[in-house]
């Protein structure tokens, strides 16, 4: 694409919008960056803008003379603000699509409701330690458009959200990964069917020369993969697969038809990752498909510590493990976190309700959880669901919640913070919530 002297409107002054504006300004485009917020609210981001980028505040409507409109992930592609641009035939794309059109490096793209960031980071680390020249970014860390300035030789490894896929037109990864699909972001996508369809778009333009890595255990993943042309490889925690990676006891096995290979033991991976098998399996599979040998994979897994706030091991105290899963902000995340443990769990949950169906988790609570500590606005909703059938108590702050949780434990138990809710009723964000949890745990 040639951008010199083109009029381009970018909607959204968050990280990816700023990165796209700076990139296009360097290409000689006439760039206008717009946002519905005030100038005061966006002052920090403005300091990062290149000279020559025009700004418009308290408006998300593209300029009438725009030759191209680029959306940040937080901007809904169905927004009424885009009506005029769409009616005039102006192309509207995401920052993801823009970066794809400027990239020449094969792409490994990871999507799903939960586990994207950890899996993306682990794949990047496995490939890097296996001798591949890679860059990692997308919805995690560095925006994709910022990576195209210094492109790696082998792979771009990208976390991809449903928001980014809304504005994808030609996006074509060589390896796509769909980790799981459970209800999330339905305030924007409205139905699970539409949300799942967006996730499936990650493979929409793949051909028979490409690879689609799928969660064999997830019905919605199977549904969206139907009809895709790419070669399908699977990962499973529950049963063997003919082509892919699966768990057999403690072993991670890679199978390609008749050939089967032992990659590693989960018990020999870093302690912080031993509860994240569902992230390890697709990462190992992608690494093998990219040519990384089993010995390198096993060695890297012994060293990789995972990401903060994602099933993060904090400490062990008198035989009790404390796990920070503050990033678990939806029902599906809590379900997957609880299923990671075969030991009694004392669960800290609650916060700002996102409309989750806690009733659906009641059987899992009875199976996995010995006691619950409820926090935030959603605790009354959760109490109503439990209806006296389960042991729980409330806490008004994180310190109280941690102390109450620890008081309910015995050696061998797990104290798990996995809220299944947003954090904004009590904390700045999920990171603040997780760090307060860790601070309270370290103070016990």
C-alpha positions as CSV (number, residue, x, y, z in Angstrom):
1,X,0.0,0.0,0.0
2,X,1.2,3.5,-0.8
3,X,0.2,6.2,1.7
4,X,2.0,9.3,0.6
5,X,-0.4,12.3,0.6
6,X,-3.4,10.1,1.4
7,X,-5.9,11.4,3.9
8,X,-6.3,8.8,6.7
9,X,-8.6,9.0,9.7
10,X,-7.6,6.8,12.7
11,X,-10.3,6.3,15.3
12,X,-9.1,5.7,18.9
13,X,-6.0,7.2,20.7
14,X,-5.0,4.1,22.5
15,X,-1.8,2.2,22.0
16,X,-2.5,0.7,18.6
17,X,-4.1,3.9,17.2
18,X,-1.0,6.0,18.2
19,X,1.3,3.4,16.7
20,X,-0.7,3.4,13.4
21,X,-0.7,7.2,13.3
22,X,3.0,7.4,13.8
23,X,3.7,4.7,11.2
24,X,1.5,6.3,8.5
25,X,2.9,9.8,9.2
26,X,6.4,8.4,8.5
27,X,5.0,7.0,5.2
28,X,4.0,10.6,4.2
29,X,0.2,10.3,4.8
30,X,-1.9,13.1,6.1
31,X,-3.1,11.5,9.3
32,X,-5.9,12.6,11.6
33,X,-6.2,10.8,14.9
34,X,-9.7,11.1,16.5
35,X,-11.2,10.0,19.9
36,X,-14.4,10.6,21.7
37,X,-12.6,11.4,24.9
38,X,-11.4,14.9,25.9
39,X,-7.9,16.2,25.3
40,X,-7.2,16.2,29.1
41,X,-8.2,12.5,29.4
42,X,-5.7,11.6,26.6
43,X,-2.8,13.7,27.5
44,X,-0.4,10.9,28.2
45,X,-0.9,9.3,24.8
46,X,-0.5,12.6,23.0
47,X,3.1,12.8,24.2
48,X,3.9,9.7,22.1
49,X,2.5,11.2,18.8
50,X,4.9,12.0,16.0
51,X,4.9,15.6,14.6
52,X,2.5,16.1,11.8
53,X,-0.3,14.0,13.2
54,X,-3.5,16.0,13.5
55,X,-5.8,15.3,16.4
56,X,-9.6,15.7,17.0
57,X,-11.1,15.2,20.4
58,X,-14.6,14.3,21.6
59,X,-15.4,12.9,18.2
60,X,-15.2,9.4,16.6
61,X,-16.5,10.3,13.2
62,X,-13.9,10.1,10.4
63,X,-13.2,13.2,8.4
64,X,-15.3,13.6,5.2
65,X,-12.2,13.6,3.0
66,X,-10.7,10.4,4.4
67,X,-9.3,7.9,1.8
68,X,-9.0,5.2,4.5
69,X,-10.4,4.7,8.0
70,X,-8.4,2.7,10.5
71,X,-10.0,1.5,13.8
72,X,-8.4,0.8,17.1
73,X,-9.6,-2.5,18.7
74,X,-11.8,-0.6,21.2
75,X,-13.9,1.0,18.4
76,X,-16.9,-1.0,17.3
77,X,-17.0,-1.5,13.5
78,X,-20.8,-1.1,13.7
79,X,-20.6,2.3,15.4
80,X,-23.0,4.9,14.1
81,X,-20.0,7.3,13.9
82,X,-18.8,5.3,10.8
83,X,-22.1,5.5,8.9
84,X,-21.1,8.4,6.6
85,X,-17.7,6.9,5.8
86,X,-19.3,3.5,5.0
87,X,-22.1,5.1,2.9
88,X,-19.4,7.0,0.8
89,X,-17.5,3.7,0.1
90,X,-14.5,4.6,2.2
91,X,-12.6,1.5,3.2
92,X,-12.7,0.8,7.0
93,X,-10.1,-1.6,8.4
94,X,-8.4,-2.5,11.7
95,X,-4.9,-1.7,12.7
96,X,-4.4,-5.5,12.4
97,X,-5.3,-5.4,8.7
98,X,-3.1,-2.4,8.1
99,X,-0.1,-4.1,9.6
100,X,-0.8,-7.3,7.7
101,X,-0.8,-5.5,4.4
102,X,2.6,-4.0,5.3
103,X,4.2,-7.2,6.6
104,X,6.2,-9.7,4.6
105,X,6.9,-12.2,7.4
106,X,4.9,-15.4,8.0
107,X,2.4,-15.0,10.8
108,X,1.5,-17.2,13.7
109,X,-1.8,-15.9,15.1
110,X,-3.4,-16.9,18.4
111,X,-7.0,-16.2,19.4
112,X,-9.5,-17.6,21.9
113,X,-11.4,-16.4,24.9
114,X,-8.9,-17.3,27.6
115,X,-5.1,-18.0,27.6
116,X,-4.2,-16.0,24.6
117,X,-1.4,-13.9,26.2
118,X,0.3,-16.8,27.9
119,X,0.2,-19.0,24.8
120,X,1.4,-16.2,22.6
121,X,4.3,-15.4,24.9
122,X,5.2,-19.1,25.3
123,X,5.1,-19.8,21.6
124,X,7.4,-16.8,21.0
125,X,9.8,-18.0,23.7
126,X,9.9,-21.5,22.4
127,X,10.6,-20.4,18.9
128,X,13.2,-17.9,20.1
129,X,15.0,-20.5,22.2
130,X,14.8,-22.9,19.4
131,X,16.8,-20.6,17.1
132,X,14.1,-18.9,15.2
133,X,14.1,-15.1,14.5
134,X,10.7,-14.0,15.8
135,X,8.8,-10.9,17.1
136,X,5.9,-11.1,19.5
137,X,3.0,-8.6,19.7
138,X,-0.5,-7.8,18.6
139,X,-3.1,-7.6,21.3
140,X,-0.2,-8.2,23.8
141,X,2.7,-5.8,24.3
142,X,3.8,-4.2,21.0
143,X,1.1,-3.3,18.4
144,X,1.5,-5.3,15.2
145,X,2.1,-2.2,13.1
146,X,5.1,-1.3,15.3
147,X,6.7,-4.7,14.4
148,X,6.7,-4.2,10.6
149,X,9.5,-1.6,10.8
150,X,12.1,-4.3,11.8
151,X,10.6,-7.5,10.5
152,X,12.0,-10.9,11.7
153,X,13.2,-13.5,9.3
154,X,11.0,-16.4,10.5
155,X,7.7,-15.4,12.2
156,X,5.5,-12.7,13.7
157,X,3.8,-14.3,16.7
158,X,0.6,-12.3,17.4
159,X,-2.2,-12.4,20.0
160,X,-5.4,-11.6,18.2
161,X,-8.7,-10.4,19.8
162,X,-12.3,-10.6,18.4
163,X,-12.2,-6.8,18.3
164,X,-9.3,-6.8,15.9
165,X,-10.9,-9.5,13.7
166,X,-13.9,-7.3,13.2
167,X,-11.9,-5.1,10.8
168,X,-9.8,-7.8,9.2
169,X,-10.3,-8.1,5.4
170,X,-7.4,-10.0,4.0
171,X,-5.6,-11.1,7.2
172,X,-3.9,-14.4,6.4
173,X,-1.7,-16.1,9.0
174,X,0.4,-19.2,8.0
175,X,-0.4,-20.8,11.4
176,X,-3.7,-19.9,13.2
177,X,-4.5,-21.1,16.7
178,X,-8.0,-21.1,18.3
179,X,-7.6,-22.0,22.0
180,X,-11.2,-22.0,23.2
181,X,-14.5,-20.2,22.9
182,X,-16.8,-19.3,25.8
183,X,-19.2,-16.3,26.1
184,X,-17.3,-13.0,26.5
185,X,-17.7,-9.4,25.2
186,X,-21.4,-10.0,24.4
187,X,-22.1,-6.4,25.3
188,X,-20.4,-5.7,21.9
189,X,-20.9,-8.9,19.9
190,X,-24.5,-9.5,21.2
191,X,-24.5,-13.3,20.7
192,X,-22.1,-16.2,21.3
193,X,-22.8,-17.2,17.7
194,X,-21.4,-13.9,16.3
195,X,-18.6,-13.9,18.8
196,X,-17.5,-17.4,17.7
197,X,-17.8,-16.5,14.1
198,X,-15.4,-13.6,14.6
199,X,-12.9,-15.9,16.3
200,X,-13.2,-18.2,13.2
201,X,-12.2,-15.4,10.9
202,X,-8.6,-15.9,12.0
203,X,-8.5,-18.8,9.5
204,X,-10.9,-17.3,6.9
205,X,-8.2,-16.7,4.3
206,X,-6.0,-19.7,5.0
207,X,-5.4,-22.2,2.2
208,X,-4.4,-25.8,2.1
209,X,-0.8,-24.7,2.5
210,X,-1.5,-23.2,5.9
211,X,-2.1,-24.8,9.4
212,X,-5.1,-24.4,11.8
213,X,-4.4,-25.5,15.4
214,X,-7.6,-26.3,17.3
215,X,-8.8,-27.3,20.7
216,X,-10.1,-30.8,20.2
217,X,-12.0,-30.6,23.5
218,X,-14.1,-27.5,22.7
219,X,-17.4,-27.8,20.7
220,X,-17.5,-24.2,19.6
221,X,-13.9,-24.4,18.3
222,X,-15.0,-27.4,16.1
223,X,-18.0,-25.4,15.0
224,X,-16.1,-22.4,13.7
225,X,-13.4,-24.6,12.1
226,X,-15.9,-26.4,9.9
227,X,-15.3,-25.6,6.2
228,X,-11.9,-24.0,6.7
229,X,-9.4,-25.0,4.0
230,X,-6.2,-25.2,6.1
231,X,-4.7,-28.4,7.4
232,X,-6.1,-29.1,10.9
233,X,-3.9,-30.1,13.9
234,X,-5.4,-30.6,17.3
235,X,-4.5,-30.5,21.0
236,X,-6.3,-32.3,23.7
237,X,-6.2,-32.7,27.5
238,X,-8.7,-35.5,27.5
239,X,-7.8,-38.0,24.7
240,X,-5.2,-38.9,22.1
241,X,-5.4,-37.2,18.7
242,X,-4.2,-38.5,15.4
243,X,-2.4,-35.3,14.4
244,X,-1.3,-32.9,17.1
245,X,-0.4,-32.8,20.8
246,X,-2.2,-34.4,23.8
247,X,-1.7,-35.2,27.4
248,X,-1.2,-38.8,28.6
249,X,-0.8,-38.8,32.4
250,X,2.2,-36.5,33.0
251,X,3.5,-36.7,29.4
252,X,3.0,-34.3,26.5
253,X,3.0,-36.3,23.3
254,X,3.3,-35.1,19.7
255,X,1.7,-37.3,17.1
256,X,1.8,-37.1,13.3
257,X,-0.2,-40.1,12.0
258,X,1.7,-43.2,12.9
259,X,4.7,-41.3,14.4
260,X,4.5,-40.5,18.1
261,X,7.1,-38.5,20.1
262,X,7.4,-37.7,23.8
263,X,8.1,-34.0,24.2
264,X,8.3,-33.5,28.0
265,X,6.8,-34.1,31.4
266,X,4.4,-31.5,32.8
267,X,5.9,-32.1,36.3
268,X,9.3,-31.0,34.9
269,X,8.1,-27.7,33.6
270,X,8.5,-24.6,35.7
271,X,6.2,-24.7,38.8
272,X,4.4,-21.5,37.6
273,X,3.3,-23.4,34.4
274,X,2.2,-26.7,35.9
275,X,-1.4,-25.6,36.1
276,X,-1.4,-24.3,32.6
277,X,-1.5,-27.5,30.5
278,X,-4.1,-26.1,28.2
279,X,-1.7,-23.3,27.2
280,X,1.4,-25.6,27.1
281,X,-0.2,-28.1,24.6
282,X,-0.9,-25.7,21.7
283,X,2.4,-23.9,22.3
284,X,4.3,-27.2,22.0
285,X,2.4,-28.1,18.9
286,X,3.1,-24.8,17.2
287,X,6.8,-25.0,18.1
288,X,7.1,-28.5,16.7
289,X,5.3,-27.5,13.5
290,X,7.7,-24.6,13.2
291,X,10.7,-27.0,13.4
292,X,11.8,-26.7,17.1
293,X,13.1,-30.0,18.4
294,X,11.7,-31.7,21.5
295,X,14.8,-31.3,23.6
296,X,14.7,-27.5,23.1
297,X,11.0,-27.4,24.0
298,X,11.5,-29.4,27.2
299,X,14.4,-27.2,28.2
300,X,12.5,-24.0,27.6
301,X,9.5,-25.2,29.6
302,X,11.7,-25.8,32.6
303,X,12.6,-22.0,32.5
304,X,9.4,-20.3,31.4
305,X,7.6,-18.7,34.3
306,X,4.4,-17.6,32.7
307,X,2.8,-14.2,32.8
308,X,1.7,-12.1,35.7
309,X,-2.0,-12.4,36.8
310,X,-2.6,-15.5,34.7
311,X,-2.6,-18.6,37.0
312,X,0.5,-17.1,38.5
313,X,2.0,-19.0,41.4
314,X,2.7,-16.5,44.2
315,X,4.0,-18.6,47.1
316,X,3.6,-21.8,49.2
317,X,2.9,-21.3,52.9
318,X,2.5,-24.3,55.2
319,X,1.7,-26.6,52.3
320,X,-0.9,-24.2,50.7
321,X,-0.3,-22.8,47.2
322,X,-1.5,-19.2,46.4
323,X,-2.4,-18.6,42.8
324,X,-3.1,-15.2,41.2
325,X,-5.5,-15.4,38.3
326,X,-6.7,-11.8,38.4
327,X,-6.9,-11.7,34.6
328,X,-9.7,-14.3,34.8
329,X,-12.5,-11.8,34.3
330,X,-15.2,-14.0,32.9
331,X,-17.0,-17.2,33.7
332,X,-15.1,-19.3,31.1
333,X,-11.8,-18.2,32.7
334,X,-12.9,-19.2,36.1
335,X,-14.1,-22.6,34.8
336,X,-10.8,-23.3,33.2
337,X,-8.8,-22.1,36.2
338,X,-10.8,-24.4,38.6
339,X,-10.4,-27.4,36.2
340,X,-6.6,-26.9,36.4
341,X,-6.5,-28.2,40.0
342,X,-7.1,-31.6,41.4
343,X,-6.7,-30.3,45.0
344,X,-9.2,-28.6,47.2
345,X,-9.6,-24.9,46.3
346,X,-10.5,-21.9,48.5
347,X,-11.8,-19.5,45.9
348,X,-11.8,-15.7,46.0
349,X,-14.2,-14.4,43.4
350,X,-16.4,-11.4,42.6
351,X,-16.1,-7.8,41.5
352,X,-18.0,-5.8,38.9
353,X,-20.5,-8.1,37.2
354,X,-20.1,-8.6,33.5
355,X,-23.4,-10.5,33.2
356,X,-21.9,-13.9,33.8
357,X,-24.0,-17.0,34.4
358,X,-22.7,-18.1,37.8
359,X,-25.5,-20.7,38.0
360,X,-23.7,-22.7,35.3
361,X,-20.7,-23.0,37.6
362,X,-22.6,-24.3,40.6
363,X,-21.8,-28.0,39.8
364,X,-18.1,-27.2,39.3
365,X,-18.1,-25.3,42.6
366,X,-19.4,-28.3,44.4
367,X,-16.8,-30.5,42.8
368,X,-13.7,-28.3,43.1
369,X,-14.2,-25.6,45.8
370,X,-14.2,-26.2,49.5
371,X,-15.0,-22.6,50.5
372,X,-15.5,-19.2,48.8
373,X,-14.6,-15.7,49.7
374,X,-16.8,-13.2,47.8
375,X,-15.8,-9.6,47.0
376,X,-17.2,-6.6,45.1
377,X,-20.6,-5.8,43.7
378,X,-21.2,-9.2,42.3
379,X,-21.1,-11.0,45.6
380,X,-24.8,-10.6,46.2
381,X,-25.6,-12.1,42.8
382,X,-23.2,-15.1,43.6
383,X,-24.8,-15.5,47.1
384,X,-28.2,-15.8,45.5
385,X,-27.0,-18.5,43.1
386,X,-25.4,-20.4,46.0
387,X,-28.6,-20.0,48.0
388,X,-27.0,-21.4,51.2
389,X,-25.9,-24.6,49.6
390,X,-22.3,-23.8,49.8
391,X,-19.8,-22.4,52.4
392,X,-18.9,-18.8,51.7
393,X,-18.2,-15.5,53.4
394,X,-17.8,-11.9,52.2
395,X,-14.9,-9.5,52.4
396,X,-14.8,-5.8,51.9
397,X,-11.1,-5.6,50.9
398,X,-8.3,-7.8,49.6
399,X,-6.4,-8.1,52.8
400,X,-9.5,-9.5,54.6
401,X,-10.3,-11.8,51.7
402,X,-6.8,-13.3,51.8
403,X,-6.8,-13.8,55.5
404,X,-10.2,-15.4,55.5
405,X,-9.2,-17.7,52.6
406,X,-6.0,-18.8,54.4
407,X,-8.0,-19.5,57.6
408,X,-10.1,-22.1,55.6
409,X,-7.1,-24.1,54.3
410,X,-5.3,-27.2,55.2
411,X,-1.9,-28.4,53.8
412,X,-2.3,-29.4,50.2
413,X,-5.0,-26.9,49.5
414,X,-4.9,-24.0,46.9
415,X,-6.0,-20.4,47.5
416,X,-7.1,-19.1,44.1
417,X,-8.0,-15.6,43.1
418,X,-10.0,-16.0,39.9
419,X,-12.7,-13.3,40.1
420,X,-14.8,-14.0,36.9
421,X,-15.6,-10.3,37.1
422,X,-14.2,-6.9,36.2
423,X,-12.1,-5.1,38.8
424,X,-13.3,-1.5,38.5
425,X,-15.6,-1.5,41.5
426,X,-12.7,-2.0,43.9
427,X,-9.5,-1.6,42.0
428,X,-7.9,0.5,39.2
429,X,-7.7,-2.6,36.9
430,X,-7.1,-6.4,37.0
431,X,-3.3,-5.7,37.5
432,X,-3.9,-3.6,40.6
433,X,-6.2,-6.3,41.9
434,X,-3.6,-9.0,41.3
435,X,-0.8,-7.1,42.8
436,X,-2.8,-6.3,45.9
437,X,-3.6,-10.0,46.2
438,X,0.1,-10.9,45.9
439,X,1.1,-8.2,48.5
440,X,-1.4,-9.5,51.0
441,X,-0.3,-13.1,50.4
442,X,3.4,-12.2,51.0
443,X,2.4,-10.5,54.2
444,X,0.8,-13.6,55.8
